[in-house]
């Protein structure tokens, strides 16, 4: 499942669950809002990485590319971890 698909699924599942408190829903809504924001930022990072790739393919140099790639990988892992936690809560598993 794509990240966008997961976020849509999780949002709809939250809306259907009538047994949770308003505080629990608000907390998860905040988490989903942050996940959407992180997804947008990763999209922008991906666009920047595409530009760096174009420069490299043209024979140019991209200083600190390894550092930037490591940062993007860490951010993507953080998004994946957060999404997994939300998915586990949606499935009724322990966080």
Protein Blocks (a to p, Z undefined) as FASTA:
>chain_A
ZZklmmmmmmmmmmmmmkbcfklmmmmmmmmmmmmmmmmmmmmmmmmmmmmmmmmmnopa
cehklmmmmmmmmmmmmmmmmmmmmmmmmnopaZZ
